[in-house]
Amino acid sequence: QVQLVESGGGLVQPGGSLRLSCVASGFTFNNYALYWYRQAPGKERDMVATITSHGVTAIAPGSVRGRFFISRDNAKSTVYLQMNSLKPDDTAVYYCSAVVVGVQYWGQGTQVTVSS
């Protein structure tokens, strides 16, 4: 079965960096696009970044562009989200996702808290 397991979240001070990881299993990783979403308390889950099976990336417009970067390592079936210059508004649960044969799968999420 498809599984997505995120890690790398935590508490970081404003201006700091974190790298989130998501290890995937249960499908042919190389063939699928991967996504990072985030959901802040009381808000909807929003897409943050995408990477195609060929490694083409896209970052959501707005405050994360230029600070967040997505990458993948097909040999490790892992997708990453590098987050720099973090702000308190980046506080959220971060999820990775994949759409496999028309079904969207989610990881359990990893909490990122940006606070001094």
C-alpha positions as CSV (number, residue, x, y, z in Angstrom):
1,Q,0.0,0.0,0.0
2,V,1.1,3.6,-0.6
3,Q,2.8,5.1,2.4
4,L,4.3,8.6,2.9
5,V,6.2,9.3,6.0
6,E,7.4,12.9,6.8
7,S,10.1,13.9,9.2
8,G,12.3,16.9,10.0
9,G,9.8,19.3,11.6
10,G,10.4,21.0,14.8
11,L,10.8,24.3,16.6
12,V,13.0,26.9,14.9
13,Q,13.6,30.5,15.5
14,P,12.6,33.1,12.9
15,G,15.2,33.3,10.2
16,G,16.2,29.7,10.6
17,S,16.1,26.8,8.2
18,L,14.6,23.3,8.2
19,R,14.7,20.5,5.7
20,L,11.7,18.2,5.7
21,S,11.9,14.7,4.2
22,C,9.2,12.4,3.0
23,V,10.0,8.8,2.3
24,A,7.5,7.0,0.0
25,S,6.8,3.4,-0.5
26,G,4.1,1.2,-2.2
27,F,4.3,2.7,-5.6
28,T,6.9,3.4,-8.4
29,F,8.3,6.6,-7.0
30,N,10.1,7.6,-10.1
31,N,6.9,7.8,-12.1
32,Y,5.0,10.2,-10.0
33,A,4.9,13.9,-9.1
34,L,5.1,14.7,-5.4
35,Y,3.6,17.6,-3.5
36,W,4.1,19.4,-0.2
37,Y,1.2,21.1,1.5
38,R,0.8,22.9,4.8
39,Q,-2.1,23.6,7.1
40,A,-1.9,26.3,9.7
41,P,-4.4,26.2,12.7
42,G,-7.8,27.2,11.6
43,K,-6.9,27.5,8.0
44,E,-7.2,25.3,4.9
45,R,-4.6,23.0,3.6
46,D,-2.6,24.8,0.9
47,M,-0.2,23.5,-1.7
48,V,3.3,24.8,-1.1
49,A,5.5,23.0,-3.7
50,T,5.4,20.4,-6.4
51,I,8.0,18.4,-8.3
52,T,7.2,16.3,-11.4
53,S,8.6,12.9,-12.1
54,H,11.2,14.6,-14.3
55,G,12.3,16.9,-11.5
56,V,10.5,20.1,-12.7
57,T,9.6,22.1,-9.7
58,A,7.1,24.7,-8.9
59,I,6.7,26.8,-5.7
60,A,3.4,28.4,-4.7
61,P,3.2,32.2,-5.4
62,G,3.5,34.4,-2.4
63,S,5.6,34.5,0.7
64,V,7.3,31.1,0.3
65,R,8.7,31.7,-3.2
66,G,12.4,32.3,-3.0
67,R,12.6,30.7,0.5
68,F,11.3,27.2,-0.1
69,F,12.7,24.6,-2.4
70,I,11.6,21.2,-3.3
71,S,13.8,18.3,-4.5
72,R,13.7,14.6,-4.9
73,D,16.0,11.6,-4.6
74,N,14.6,8.8,-6.7
75,A,17.2,6.3,-5.4
76,K,15.9,6.9,-1.9
77,S,12.2,7.4,-2.8
78,T,12.4,10.6,-0.9
79,V,11.1,14.1,-1.5
80,Y,12.5,17.1,0.4
81,L,11.3,20.6,1.3
82,Q,14.1,23.0,2.1
83,M,12.8,25.9,4.0
84,N,14.9,29.0,4.6
85,S,14.4,32.4,6.3
86,L,11.5,30.9,8.2
87,K,8.8,33.2,9.6
88,P,6.2,32.8,12.3
89,D,3.6,32.6,9.5
90,D,5.2,29.4,8.3
91,T,4.0,27.7,11.4
92,A,1.9,24.8,10.2
93,V,1.7,21.0,9.8
94,Y,3.4,20.1,6.6
95,Y,2.2,17.1,4.6
96,C,3.6,15.4,1.6
97,S,1.2,13.9,-1.0
98,A,1.1,11.8,-4.1
99,V,-1.7,11.1,-6.5
100,V,-1.3,7.4,-7.5
101,V,-3.8,6.0,-10.0
102,G,-6.2,8.8,-9.4
103,V,-6.1,8.5,-5.6
104,Q,-4.5,11.2,-3.5
105,Y,-2.5,9.9,-0.6
106,W,-1.2,11.9,2.4
107,G,1.5,11.4,5.0
108,Q,0.7,11.9,8.7
109,G,2.3,15.4,8.7
110,T,5.1,17.0,10.5
111,Q,4.8,20.0,12.7
112,V,6.9,23.1,12.0
113,T,6.8,25.9,14.6
114,V,8.6,29.1,14.0
115,S,8.9,31.1,17.2
116,S,11.4,32.9,19.3
